[in-house]
Amino acid sequence: VNSGHRTKDTMYRSRGIWVNSNFRKTGVAQILFNMTESQAVAEGCNLIWSIPRKSAVKSYTLFGFKTVGNYFDEGMEFGPNIYVKKDLDVNS
């Protein structure tokens, strides 16, 4: 599961990615990220961002997200978290 929504005219948030433990490390997260990216591009966005937990960052970076800043706990229910972003090629 991955939900997403536009947050500004050209920015899209990927949020809430979750893969059943029986299917982790099988590429499912990458498929979900691909679908989210396609939706972001379809909505005219050129950047995806998120705030993953530290335990999930590897899935994001494998898909091309870059970390921004440092890990933080403040204001987060399940931390530590970090901001990540990925620039999109809207000309593809």
HURA-V768163 format. One record per residue. PHI is phi in whole degrees, -180 to 180 (none if undefined). Layout:
BEGIN
phi=PHI
phi=PHI
END
This chain:
BEGIN
phi=none
phi=-148
phi=-104
phi=-159
phi=-162
phi=-73
phi=-110
phi=-145
phi=-53
phi=-125
phi=-122
phi=-129
phi=-101
phi=-93
phi=-145
phi=78
phi=-66
phi=-151
phi=-127
phi=-52
phi=-58
phi=-70
phi=-119
phi=-71
phi=65
phi=-120
phi=96
phi=-62
phi=-60
phi=-66
phi=-64
phi=-64
phi=-63
phi=-60
phi=-66
phi=-66
phi=-63
phi=-60
phi=-66
phi=-60
phi=-65
phi=-60
phi=-92
phi=82
phi=-91
phi=-120
phi=-153
phi=-114
phi=-135
phi=-160
phi=-135
phi=-74
phi=-68
phi=-56
phi=-68
phi=-107
phi=-57
phi=-58
phi=-61
phi=-68
phi=-68
phi=-62
phi=-88
phi=111
phi=-69
phi=-112
phi=-75
phi=-129
phi=80
phi=-114
phi=-65
phi=-146
phi=-112
phi=-59
phi=79
phi=-113
phi=-74
phi=-126
phi=-110
phi=-78
phi=-127
phi=-148
phi=-75
phi=-134
phi=-146
phi=-142
phi=-74
phi=-108
phi=-91
phi=-80
phi=-93
phi=-77
END
